[in-house]
Amino acid sequence: TDRNPRGAMHGLIDAFQGGGYESGADIPKRRRLAYAPSTSSTSTTRLERPSVPGFQKSQIKALRGLSHTEFSRMNCYERHHKMMEDYIRFYGGKMEDLIKKPPANVITDFDLLKEAYRFLPEAGDYDDSTWEKRMAKKYYDKLFKEYCIGYLSKYKEGKIGMRWRTQKEVFQGKGQFICGNHKCNNSEDLKSYEVNFAYKESGVDKQALVKLRVCPECAYKLNYKKIKEMEKKMAKGSKKLNQSALTIRAKVEVDPGASNSPSEKQKVKKIKKPKKSKKKKRKKRNRDI
């Protein structure tokens, strides 16, 4: 009899599964051999070539993923064109019947948004009367209106664009902790400017005071017109001063003692006394009479 009840239980299980009994001493040996790591060369895993059906399945999965991403990136017209192209390819037809380019008069959602969007909406601009206005209002509500993002590429022509910030830009710090110029990422020596933004919207000239936070280089672009006007004024003033200095020098060179001559003092114009009004003269005449 086996004194170890656990060993006896394993012996019964092995008897039912294998068809015979074993002694309790042999069971641990068999377990050690079963769980021992094998040292044979056949146990090393090798990369084998996949079978033809397995390779075909993997290729189909990859193509499905690519087609899904491409299909999700397409607009409505491109999806329609792709589906019609596949239909003709698999079910017969002529590819010449398909229009390769979309018609020029197609109006997209972006075109409708540009028409209905307002930089600073007034009463009645975003009511629920049309679908375009509801879409524009939904887009406007997602924007952040504390600071603006500026487009300064045409600053020499005096053309500057402004727009409100998106949520992603607010999280990144663009326009507040990073320069508000669209193409600038400088984050040092930033200063806030209150700009009188004049723009044209739906054929109407409008103005709005907006805040823009930019670096010194972009601040020069922002105030380029004013700086040039000030430089022109300073240049005109300096020209007048130079001309007067040149005239004085020319006089001195021609007649160096002319400034001290008594004839020059006599030529100084006397200050004329103001003429008396006619009313006072009439009063004097009346008194004499």
Disulfide bonds with the S-S distance in Angstrom:
none
